[in-house]
Amino acid sequence: MSDSRVNRRQFLSLAGASGVAAIAGCAEPGASTIEFDQRETASVETDDRPTADGSVYTDVYQATVDAVTLVRVRGEGGFGGPAQGEGSGFLHPGGYIVTNDHVVFSSEDVDVQVQYNSGEWTGGDVIGTDFYSDLAVIEPDTVPDNVAPLALSDERPVVGQEVLAIGNPIGLEGSMSQGIVSGVNRSVSPAWHDFSYPNVVQTDAAVNPGNSGGPLVGMNGEVVGVVHATQGENIGYAISAALSERVIPGLINHGEFRHSHMGIRLIPVDLTIAQANDLEEATGIFVAAVSDGGPADGTLEGSTDTTSGGVPVGGDIIRSIDGQPIPDNHALSTFLALQTDPGDTISLTVIRDGSETTVEMTLGQRPEPDF
């Protein structure tokens, strides 16, 4: 790089002053890691020509890449059987490395190796994992003195915002791809389990296997999301900074995060549900079923029948919680994830038997996943 480049601390200071505006992780459990280690060979400098000027993206990259790590894992995985693979991570304030839960195989009983952008290797321990947000925290044995952590953004991302994904796709260290925020507040459901990740950020920045756990950063160098998965050619997902901000402290301090749980099976209210249940508008959440003994048991009412076409009828329709509109399942999952804790009592406005009523419910804790 030329002398005009700035280090990370200088860049963030300047940015703040001027207003510079599939699971993408490691190998499947039991699969082998890539035999050819791109990181260990691609860093050799053989070209003595002058360095190009680059762009504003180069500035952001140079200011953040030292905090991005390779995460290599070997050991017994949470899904059973030997697990080995690799993904990405980034240094979080306090000297911890944030990555994805699926990168460490939902287990603290794994051998972890971390490599910084300088090439320096260190060991580490997984001190916290959370299956329901796909986040994990590693405590590395050492952190280079010159590596500054990346801050989580305290701003809500917007569609069209420029972002950069930095990580190690297919073992290619320190790679960067550029794109925009393509969507916000997504709910993404893993194929193997009956739940969804809330408040997910969608991007068209290219992410591939090996990117998981790496940062999706904005043009101010702050983390907009933790790269989670890719789907199709131009769709990538990241666990939002807002959800990460809630979950990570729990993983650091307690090794886990407790998620709120209602104990209902829901269906978004579309035109078919609205017409079958004589609703004036197609909005809200239809309570299809209530789990026996769950938090909603005795408070909410599930579907009592179906039409001749198989459309459920008779259940409560949730319209708002604590005065906040709940138009769809995305809004519900985001509200629960970002604004509630197990044990909180919430006030729900529901449509029941054609009339609006208000009920109160104490939230429970989401049960441990049964792999």
C-alpha positions in Angstrom: 0.0 0.0 0.0 1.1 3.6 -0.5 1.8 6.0 2.3 -1.6 7.6 1.8 -3.2 4.6 3.5 -4.4 5.0 7.1 -4.3 2.4 9.9 -7.6 1.3 11.4 -7.7 3.7 14.4 -6.9 6.6 12.1 -9.5 5.5 9.5 -12.3 5.1 12.1 -11.5 8.5 13.5 -11.6 10.1 10.1 -14.8 8.2 9.1 -16.6 9.4 12.3 -15.6 13.0 11.6 -16.5 13.0 7.9 -19.5 10.7 7.8 -17.9 8.2 5.4 -20.7 6.8 4.4 -25.9 -22.7 2.4 -24.1 -22.1 5.5 -21.0 -20.3 4.4 -18.9 -21.9 7.0 -16.5 -24.8 7.4 -16.7 -28.3 6.0 -19.6 -30.5 6.9 -19.1 -32.5 10.1 -16.8 -35.4 9.3 -15.5 -33.9 6.1 -11.9 -33.2 5.5 -10.5 -29.7 5.5 -8.9 -28.3 2.3 -5.6 -30.1 1.7 -4.0 -27.1 -0.1 -3.6 -24.3 2.4 -4.1 -21.1 0.5 -3.2 -18.9 3.4 0.2 -20.4 3.9 1.2 -19.9 0.2 -0.7 -16.9 -1.1 1.0 -14.4 1.2 4.4 -14.6 -0.5 5.3 -11.3 -2.2 7.2 -11.7 -5.5 6.1 -8.6 -7.3 8.4 -5.5 -6.7 6.3 -3.1 -8.8 4.7 0.0 -7.2 1.5 -0.6 -5.3 -1.7 0.6 -7.0 -3.7 3.4 -5.3 -6.8 1.3 -4.6 -10.1 2.8 -3.5 -12.2 3.7 -0.5 -12.9 -0.1 -0.3 -9.1 -0.6 0.0 -9.1 1.9 2.9 -11.8 0.0 4.8 -10.1 -3.3 4.1 -6.7 -2.1 5.3 -8.4 -0.7 8.4 -10.2 -3.9 9.4 -8.5 -7.0 7.9 -5.9 -7.4 10.8 -8.8 -8.1 13.1 -10.2 -10.9 10.9 -9.0 -14.4 11.6 -9.0 -17.9 10.2 -10.6 -20.3 12.6 -9.7 -24.0 12.3 -11.5 -26.6 14.3 -10.9 -30.3 15.0 -12.6 -32.6 17.5 -15.9 -34.1 18.5 -18.8 -32.1 17.0 -22.2 -31.5 18.5 -23.8 -33.4 15.7 -21.8 -36.5 16.6 -18.7 -38.0 15.0 -15.4 -36.5 14.2 -15.6 -32.8 13.1 -13.0 -30.8 11.3 -13.2 -27.7 9.2 -12.5 -24.0 9.1 -14.2 -20.7 8.9 -13.6 -17.1 9.8 -13.8 -14.9 12.9 -13.0 -11.4 14.1 -11.5 -9.8 17.2 -14.2 -8.4 19.5 -13.5 -5.8 22.2 -12.2 -7.5 25.3 -9.8 -9.8 23.4 -12.4 -12.4 22.3 -12.9 -13.8 18.8 -16.5 -14.0 17.5 -17.4 -16.7 15.0 -20.4 -18.9 14.1 -21.7 -21.6 16.3 -21.7 -24.0 13.3 -18.0 -23.3 12.7 -17.2 -24.8 16.1 -19.9 -27.5 15.7 -22.1 -26.3 18.6 -19.4 -27.7 21.0 -16.9 -26.4 23.5 -15.1 -29.7 23.3 -13.1 -29.0 20.2 -9.5 -28.2 19.4 -9.3 -24.6 18.1 -6.5 -23.0 16.1 -6.7 -19.3 15.1 -4.5 -17.5 12.5 -4.3 -13.8 12.3 -3.8 -11.9 9.1 -0.1 -11.4 9.9 0.3 -15.2 9.7 0.7 -15.7 13.4 -1.0 -18.8 14.8 -2.4 -19.3 18.3 -4.6 -21.7 20.2 -7.9 -20.9 21.8 -10.9 -22.2 23.8 -14.5 -22.0 22.9 -16.1 -20.3 25.9 -19.7 -19.9 24.7 -22.0 -21.2 21.9 -25.5 -20.4 20.9 -27.3 -22.6 18.4 -30.3 -20.2 18.1 -28.3 -17.2 16.9 -25.5 -19.2 15.3 -22.9 -17.3 17.3 -19.9 -18.5 19.3 -17.1 -16.9 21.2 -13.4 -18.1 21.3 -10.9 -16.9 23.9 -7.6 -17.0 22.1 -4.3 -17.7 23.9 -2.7 -14.6 22.4 -3.7 -11.5 20.6 -1.1 -9.5 18.6 -0.5 -6.0 20.1 -1.1 -4.2 16.8 -4.6 -5.8 16.2 -7.5 -3.5 17.1 -10.9 -5.1 17.7 -13.9 -4.4 15.4 -16.9 -2.7 17.0 -20.5 -3.8 16.4 -22.5 -1.1 14.6 -25.2 0.6 16.8 -27.1 1.7 13.7 -29.8 -0.3 12.0 -28.7 -1.3 8.5 -30.7 0.0 5.5 -31.3 -1.5 2.1 -28.8 -0.1 -0.3 -26.1 0.5 2.3 -22.6 -0.5 1.1 -21.0 -3.4 2.9 -17.9 -5.5 2.6 -17.6 -9.2 3.6 -14.1 -10.1 4.8 -13.0 -13.6 5.5 -11.4 -16.8 4.2 -13.6 -18.3 1.5 -12.4 -21.8 0.6 -9.2 -21.0 2.5 -8.3 -17.9 0.6 -7.1 -15.7 3.4 -8.0 -12.1 3.9 -10.5 -12.0 0.9 -12.9 -9.2 0.5 -16.1 -8.9 -1.5 -18.2 -5.8 -2.0 -22.0 -5.4 -2.1 -25.0 -3.7 -0.6 -27.5 -4.6 2.1 -30.2 -6.3 0.0 -32.7 -6.8 2.8 -33.2 -6.4 6.5 -35.1 -8.1 9.3 -35.1 -11.5 7.5 -36.1 -14.7 9.3 -33.9 -17.5 8.0 -34.8 -21.1 8.9 -32.1 -23.8 8.8 -33.2 -26.9 6.9 -32.5 -29.3 9.8 -34.5 -27.6 12.6 -37.9 -26.1 13.4 -37.0 -22.5 14.2 -35.6 -19.4 12.5 -32.7 -17.0 13.0 -34.3 -13.5 13.6 -33.3 -10.1 12.4 -31.0 -11.4 9.7 -29.2 -9.0 7.3 -29.3 -10.0 3.6 -26.5 -9.0 1.2 -25.4 -9.5 -2.3 -21.7 -9.4 -1.3 -20.3 -12.7 -2.3 -19.9 -15.2 0.6 -18.7 -18.8 0.2 -17.8 -21.7 2.4 -15.1 -20.4 4.8 -16.6 -16.9 5.1 -18.9 -18.0 8.0 -18.1 -16.2 11.2 -16.3 -13.3 9.5 -17.5 -9.7 9.6 -19.8 -7.9 7.2 -18.7 -4.4 7.7 -20.0 -1.0 6.7 -18.0 1.8 5.2 -17.1 3.1 8.6 -15.4 -0.2 9.5 -18.0 -1.3 12.0 -19.6 -4.8 11.9 -23.1 -4.7 10.4 -23.4 -8.5 10.8 -21.7 -11.8 11.3 -21.6 -13.8 8.1 -23.8 -16.8 8.5 -24.9 -18.5 5.2 -25.3 -18.2 1.5 -28.2 -19.1 -0.7 -28.3 -18.9 -4.5 -25.8 -16.9 -6.5 -26.4 -13.4 -5.0 -27.9 -14.0 -1.6 -25.8 -14.0 1.6 -27.0 -13.8 5.2 -25.4 -12.3 8.3 -26.5 -12.4 11.9 -27.3 -8.7 12.7 -25.1 -6.6 14.9 -28.2 -5.9 17.1 -28.7 -9.6 17.8 -25.0 -10.1 18.2 -24.8 -7.2 20.7 -27.4 -9.0 22.9 -26.0 -12.5 22.6 -22.2 -12.1 22.8 -22.0 -10.7 26.4 -24.0 -13.8 27.6 -21.6 -16.1 25.8 -18.6 -14.4 27.3 -19.9 -14.2 30.8 -22.0 -17.3 31.1 -21.2 -19.5 28.1 -24.8 -19.3 26.8 -27.7 -17.0 26.0 -31.2 -17.6 27.1 -33.8 -16.9 24.4 -37.5 -16.1 25.0 -40.0 -18.7 24.1 -43.8 -18.5 23.6 -44.6 -22.1 22.8 -46.9 -21.6 19.8 -47.0 -22.8 16.2 -47.7 -19.8 14.1 -48.8 -19.0 10.5 -48.5 -15.5 9.0 -51.9 -14.0 8.1 -52.2 -13.9 4.3 -55.3 -13.3 2.3 -56.4 -16.9 2.5 -56.1 -17.0 6.3 -57.8 -13.6 6.6 -60.8 -14.6 4.4 -61.3 -17.9 6.2 -61.3 -16.2 9.6 -63.4 -13.2 8.5 -60.6 -10.7 9.2 -60.8 -7.2 7.8 -57.1 -7.1 6.8 -54.4 -9.6 6.2 -51.9 -8.8 8.9 -50.7 -10.3 12.1 -49.9 -13.8 13.3 -52.4 -16.7 13.3 -51.9 -19.0 16.3 -52.2 -22.5 14.7 -51.4 -24.5 17.9 -50.3 -24.0 21.5 -47.8 -26.3 23.1 -49.2 -28.2 26.1 -47.6 -26.8 29.3 -45.8 -24.1 27.4 -45.8 -20.4 28.2 -48.8 -19.7 26.0 -50.9 -22.6 27.4 -54.0 -21.2 29.0 -53.3 -17.7 27.6 -53.5 -18.0 23.9 -55.9 -20.2 21.9 -54.9 -22.3 18.9 -56.9 -23.3 15.8 -60.0 -25.2 16.5 -61.0 -26.3 13.0 -60.2 -26.1 9.3 -62.2 -25.2 6.3 -63.1 -27.7 3.6 -60.0 -26.5 1.8 -57.8 -27.3 4.8 -57.3 -23.6 6.0 -57.1 -23.4 9.8 -59.7 -21.3 11.6 -60.6 -20.3 15.1 -57.2 -19.5 16.6 -56.1 -16.2 18.1 -54.6 -13.6 15.7 -51.8 -11.6 17.4 -51.8 -8.0 16.2 -49.4 -6.3 18.6 -47.2 -6.9 21.7 -46.7 -4.2 24.3 -48.2 -1.7 21.9 -45.9 -2.6 19.0 -47.5 -3.8 15.8 -46.7 -7.4 14.9 -47.6 -7.6 11.2 -45.8 -10.9 10.4 -43.5 -13.6 11.8 -40.4 -11.5 11.1 -41.6 -8.8 13.4 -42.5 -11.3 16.1 -39.2 -13.1 16.1 -37.3 -9.8 16.1 -39.3 -8.4 18.9 -38.7 -11.5 21.1 -35.0 -11.6 20.2 -34.1 -8.0 20.7 -36.6 -6.7 23.4 -37.4 -9.6 25.7 -35.9 -12.1 28.1 -37.3 -15.3 29.6 -39.5 -14.4 32.6 -40.7 -11.1 31.1 -44.5 -10.6 31.1 -45.8 -9.2 27.8 -49.2 -7.8 26.8 -50.6 -9.2 23.6 -53.4 -7.6 21.6 -55.3 -10.4 19.8 -58.4 -11.0 17.7 -60.4 -13.7 19.3 -63.8 -14.8 18.0 -64.1 -11.7 15.9 -63.3 -9.3 18.8 -60.1 -7.5 20.0 -58.9 -8.4 23.4 -55.7 -8.1 25.5 -54.0 -10.9 27.3 -50.8 -11.1 29.3 -48.3 -13.9 29.1 -45.0 -14.7 30.9 -42.3 -15.8 28.4 -40.4 -19.0 29.0 -37.0 -20.1 27.9 -36.4 -21.7 24.5 -35.5 -25.4 25.2 -32.1 -26.8 24.3 -32.0 -28.1 20.7 -32.4 -31.9 20.2 -29.9 -32.8 17.5 
